[in-house]
Amino acid sequence: TNHIDLKGEPWSLENEKNAWGMLSFPALKNQDLSTTPVSRLTATQLQGYVTQKLCPRWARFQQLGLQVESHPRFSGIDQEIQSRRQQGITFKRQVIEALQNQARVCCETAALTWQLAIRTVLLDKKPLFLTQAKLKVEDSISGSPDLIYIQHQGSHICLEVWDIKFSSSISYAQKWRITFYTYLLDCL
């Protein structure tokens, strides 16, 4: 197991939620890094951090891939969240299927990366939507937006990040998710 030094008396997660500022993680000792599979920061983690105002310790647990089980009294809420998540996945699939009937939609594969999709648009001057694109910056942060719309505009290429949501409104956390994807594109 991994030990995270709390530097003083441990706070409850509620205390940390009330006191957190910037997204910062306590540093892990070098020997901990060699035995711990540290995952990359993802858009989902960032959205959860913003939505639920999670403390840095909770975010560190997520980054280390540790799962924290909900208390049994919250099982009904967990089932409702899981049901909404499944509805969102179904809706996303339906949107992409409908889009395929109206536009050129390609899925990123080893043979067709997002960079090759850009070259394709440059060559044939026809826009396309790319699904399951994997954006990664220096093995530290990564993300996979629902769609990247690639179009040729005059002398340059325009990339738009699209995130499909099963909701009629956009939350603050979802805006952070799109901002995260835009940041990734900007870094590449």
N, C-alpha and C positions, 0 to 999 in steps of 0.2 A: 504494500500500500504506500501511497505517497503522503508525506507530511507537509502541510503548508504552514509555515511559521506565521502566527497571527500577530506577532510583535506586541505583546501586552495581553491584557485580559480579553478573552473572546467576546465579541459582540453578537447579539442575535442578528439574524438576517434583516429583521425589521429595523434595528438600529443602523445597520449599514445602509439600508435603502434610504433612510432619512439623511444620512451624512455623506453619501458618495458624491464625487465631483466628476473628474475626468475618468475615462475608461483606462484604468491602469491596473496592472497585475503585479502581485508580489513576485520578485525574482525567485526562480528555482535554483537550487544548488546544481553545479555541473554534474555531479553523480546522479542526481534525480533525472536530468535530461537524457542521460545515456540509457536509462532503463524505462523511461516513460514515453509512449508514443504521443507526442504533442501534435494535435491537429491544427490545421490552418484556421484563421479567423474567417468566418463565412457571413454572408448577408443574413442568413437566418439567425445566427447568434447575435448580430448587431441589432436586428429588428426586435428580438426578444429582450435584449438589454434595454432598448429605448421604450418598448411597449410596457414592460413590467417594472421598469426602473430597477433592474437587478443590480445588486451590489457587485463590486469587483471580485469578491470571493466566489460568488455564484457563477460569474462569467468565466473565472479560472476553472471551475469544475467542468463547465461545458467545454472549454478549450482542451482540457485534458481528456475529454471523452467520458467523463464520469456521469452517470445518470442518477438523479435524485428522485426517489419515489415519492409521490404525493401521499399525504396522510389519508387513511381510508375514508374519512368524512368528506373528502373532496372527490370521491370516485365518480359521483354523478356529474360533476362539472367536467372532470377529465373525459368522460364518455361523450358529453356534449361537444367539447372541443374537438375530440377525435372525429365525431360525426360531421362537424363543420369543415374540418380539414379534408375529409373524404369527399364532401360536396364540392369543395374547391378544386380538388384534383380532377373530379369528373367534369366540372365546368371548364377547366383549363383544356382538357382533352377535346371537349366539344368545340371550343373556340378555335383551336388549332385545326381541327377537321374542317370547320366552316371556312377558315382562312385558306386552306388548301384548294377549295373550290373557286376562290377568287384571285389568288396570287400565287407566286412561286414560293414554296416553302421547302426548305432543305434542313435536314438534321445533321448536326456536326458529327463527323466520324473521323477515324484516323486518316482516311483519304480526302476528306473535305473539312479542313479546319476553318476557323473564322477568317484567318489570313487568306486562305485559298478562295473563300467565298467572296472576299473583297476583290481579288483578282478577276474572278468570274464576272462580277458586276462591272468592273472596269472594261473588260473585253467586249461584253455583249450589250452594255449600257441598259440592262433591264434590272430593276430592283428585285431584291429577294428578302425573305424572312428566314433567319437562321434560328433553329431551336436547339436546345441542349448544348449551347456554346459553353466551353469551359475557359474561363478567364483566370489566369494565375499570375501573381506578381511575386517573384523571388521566393517561391516556396513558403511565403509567410501569410498571404491572404489570397483567397480564391472565391469565385462565385460563378453561378450559372443562371443568368437571367432567363426568363421564359422565352423571350424572343429578342433578336437583334435585327432591326430593319436596316438593310444596307441599300443605299441608292446613290446613283451617280448624279451629281449636280454641277453642271458646267465643267470646271477644271478640277473638281475635288470629289471626294467620297463623303457622304453623310451617314453616320451611324446613330441609330436611335435605340435606346433600351426600352423594351416594353415588358411590363410585369402584369400578368393576368390575375385579377382578383375576383372572387365571388362575393362582391359587395358593390353597392351603388355609391359608396363614398370612399375617399382615400384617407387613411389615417396618417398621423404624424410619423409613426414608425415605418409605414410603407414608403413614405417619402424618403426616409433615411435609407431604406433598402435600395431604392432607385439611385440615390446619391452615391451609395457604395458601389453599385455597378458602374455608374458613370466615372467614378474615381478609378476603378480598375481599368476601364477602357482608356482613360486619359494617361495612365501609367504605362500602358503597353506600347 
